[in-house]
Amino acid sequence: MKKIRVTMIVIFVAFLALVSGESLLMKDREFSPNENRYLAEPPRLTVDNILSGKFQDSLENYLRDQICFRDGWITVKTGIQKACKDTDIGGAYVGKDGYDFEKITPEDVDEKQIARNVKAVQNFFAKASENVEKDRISFLLVPSSGLVMADKLPAHARLFDQAKCIDQIEKQMKDCRVTDVREKLLSHNEDYIYYKTDHHWTSEGAYLAYETWCDSTGMESTPLADLKKQVATKKFRGSLYSKILDADSAYDSIWTYGDTKQKAYGSDCSLTIDEKKQTDSCYDTAQLSQKDKYKYFFGDNYGTVQIVSDHARHQDRNLLVIKDSFANTFVPFATENYGQITMIDLRYYNGNVEEYMKEHKITDVLVLYNITNFISDRNLYKLVGRI
């Protein structure tokens, strides 16, 4: 028995030595496509860093990020957790029918940040209404799948109260039209309106919201049943998969919609990205061969994207969309309505929004955010002035 224990210890030590040796010999990775983030770099060895504890913390992060076969170890760990019936894995919940969910708990909600963001949007709407009709200014919060697809959540999943949060924010919005898309999405929660492995909504979910927004703003929209669906890929695993790295995870499909006479909505427009790059479609097919296939919509997020549509119903209307990434599947539909659309992503835009609106003769405004992004965003202050 003693020999068996010694043998196991020797094997374990040899295994650790092998893994450590491989990790030291391997070149450090700068970026993890699976997790869509940059990995930790070697910490700086200084007296101040050691005394403050920063060196030890940075070293731990570095070793964790740079260990060899890291993704494989996470996959094994996930398999063990699932075998033990654990549904809280990697900062996400493993739900039913292949659905994964963002884990945003009440402790993650910063009430002061929410108040700052609400105030920034209120001030922006008040200022925008001096030059844009109030009926043409709208606000749309997108619920996350944890609210709409609640029946797919695992037992005992603990999430912040989205419904209460949305209600409180929408009640405070003045000088605008508020479009509440919850009822519409909930009535279709048996449909494929959110990706299973990603936190975004699908093109169907985005279209249902677009249809509701058109109804509230007096714009026209074609019924979903009359649109043609075009699948771009069936091999998408998104942000939630990257957290969990489940070998048995489902694959999502990405698709577009168009009518029978035209290509996909937004596929025949003139785009200017960050006032430099020119392209002729809202879709970037090169991204379908990459890990983050959601970037198929516009290629990525940018400071500004200007879209000119020469077949829009209202050539004299210019829409400004203040947005997060949920708008990337929404905006292509609006190219059927507006002669020009500009998307501004405040994470990457540092200009003066008020001046931009005047310069580009904006006639309509939409602020569109996912609720979890809206309550945590730290860039909305840019709406009311230059940095």
Summary of the structure (lengths in Angstrom):
residues: 387
radius of gyration: 23.6
end to end distance: 69.7
largest distance: 85.2
contacts: 1200
relative contact order: 0.12
helix: 42%
strand: 20%
